Amino acid sequence: MENNQLAQRVRAFRKLKGYTQLELAKELGVSVAVLGSLERGTRKNDPKLLNHIAKTLGISYEELMTTKEE
């Protein structure tokens, strides 16, 4: 998946679940800068962090990584 698409999905799921960047960063044990760069698509995708994000948001890793084909 392209970085920008993934970044948008992480941001969208975070907002959908009612987290601010600060709240989610604290839950994940990472800095706001790390989460922000991931959401901007400027950070290299880390499968371990993405899996942790998915679990924290209550979604599957596959759901986070999969885009619907139109």
N, C-alpha and C positions, 0 to 999 in steps of 0.2 A: 504494500500500500504506500502511496506517495505520502511524504511527510506532512504536506499541507492538509490532505484529507484526514489523516490520523489526528493532526492537531485540532482540526475542527470537531472531530468526533469526541475527543477527550473533553474539550471545552463544553460542547453541547451536553454530554452526559453529566458533567460536573454541575452545570446549571440546572439541568432537569432534576437532579437529585438534591438540589438546594444548598450546595456547598459554595462558599467563596473560595478563591484561590488560597487564601491564608488558612482556612479551615481544613481544606483537603490536604494542603502541604503538611500541616501539623499531624493529621491522621496518618499520612504516609511516612512521616519522619524525614521529609526532605525540605529544602528551603523553598520559599516562594519563587526565587529566581529559577530554580530547576524546573518547577511546575510551569512557570510562565514561559520559559524557553521551549518547553515541550509543546505547550499550547500555541506558540507562535510558529512552530515547525522549524526552529533553528537548532534544536538539540537532536542528536543521533538517537534513534529509537533503541530503547533498552527493554528487551522482552521481559526481564525480571520486574522492572519498574511498571511496565504496562500491565502485567499480570496482577501486581499489587494494587494498581489503580482500579482495575476491573473488579477485583474482590472487594475493595473498600466501597465502591459504588454499587455493589450488589448486582453486577452483570457478569456474563461470562467473557472470557478473553476473546472468544470467537465473535461475540456480539460487538465488542469494541473494535475489533480488527476488520470486520466484514462490512462492505458497502453494498447497498442494494443496486442491482443493475436496472436501469430504466429502459 
